[in-house]
Amino acid sequence: MFKDRAKIYVKGGDGGNGVVAFRREKYVPRGGPAGGSGGKGGDVYLVASPRHNTLHHFAYKVHFKAERGKHGSGSNKQGARGKDLEVPVPPGTEVYDADTGEFLGELLEPGEKLLVARGGRGGRGNYAFRSPTRQTPRLAEKGEPGEERWLRLELKLVADIGIIGVPNAGKSTLLSHVTRAKPKIADYPFTTVAPNLGVAVVDYQDVVLADIPGLLEGAHRGVGLGDEFLRHIERTRVLIHVLNGLSPDPVGDYQAIQQELALFNPALAEKPQVVAFNKMDVPEVRERWPQVQAQLQQLGVEAIPISAATGENLDTLLRRAVAILQQLPPPERKKALPIIRPADEDTFTIEKTPEGWVVRGKRIERAAAMTNWDYYEAALRFHRIMEAMGIAQALEEAGVQEGDTVFIGNIELEWHQDYAY
């Protein structure tokens, strides 16, 4: 089944926790702190895989999470880094943030990687908190949660040459004759309901061709799923426009398809085209060729008469398309817009709700998630962070009362004048 859109969830691995530990060795009666820090969580990457040509494998699995970092341990041993996770996608995949619609990047060449979710940093052990004035710190951090997000994936086939035309023009037959592709072929419209890819060798050069399902008038509005298939033409660099020699009006078909391309995206209509008049193996088609040729010449189009069934003039057709391809500049990549993030992570907001006070802010939520509330010193340190950031004062000015509930990220605290816990 051809699937060119998918929505998946990715999450970087959480950082490993730091630990509280002290040296306990013979002849070292007052060993100092020796708690190691946790390891960084693994990152999540999307990787362009030549083994995939659709997004169908995401119909069975949509959640992807990298390995978390290992916890620190005594003797100042650092936790191991979590393993990165690589998620395969077909070349030609565009990646968007599903919630914001932000374009994150695209993967065109096999092996390309795109970082989509970073792993959290490891929490510090008590060894990292030692100082001349704090020689026996009894606190450690939890690992930072990894980034998580929903992604929207859109596949646009990567092909050098796209084969377009009305239904039953002979596009699939042409593709099967010049490549090893084996598309479904029959003598009725809409045999091809999904794009097909094939590779042809022209003068020792590999050329990728895509057979785009037949287009109808109104395709740019979605008639016959035309807008779904028009997207795949955007990646191609040269078009072979196949005319059905048995059509009542081949020239009218040509003009209709040109109009659909322009209405969907004006750049599509400006792509270089090689026009082929197909089914020359049929006597009546061969008889009408001079008339159709003259009509096309009036439009400034030099068509090539071919027979996709017998192979007549297919070498000429391909060589002309490849000659145009070689003269074109390298394709431009779609650029990801710069991600605009708050310059100051210390910014925060406070909201009064029926359940309590909700504090939001990147740095304070991260600090709350990384605080190990099992240690009294860690809770005091968190309260000092709130005071240093001005959050404690802002809550008091907003009217927080003794015993009120304060929510910070996933942490629920009870407010007291001296500290929250």
Secondary structure, DSSP 8 states (H G I E B T S, - for coil): ----EEEEEEE----------B--BTTBTT--B----------EEEEE-TT-SSSGGGGT--EEE-------BTTTB-------EEEEE-TTEEEEETTT--EEEEE-STT-EEEEE--------GGGG-BTTBSS----B------EEEEEEEE----SEEEE-STTSSHHHHHHHHSS------SSTT---S-EEEEEEETTEEEEEEE-----TTGGGTGGGHHHHHHHHTT-SEEEEEEETTSS-HHHHHHHHHHHHHHH-HHHHTS-EEEEEE-TTSHHHHHHHHHHHHHHHHTT---EE-BTTTTBTHHHHHHHHHHHHHHS--------------S-TT--EEEEETTEEEEE-HHHHHHHHHB-TTSHHHHHHHHHHHHHHTHHHHHHHHT--TT-EEEETTEEEEB-SS-B-
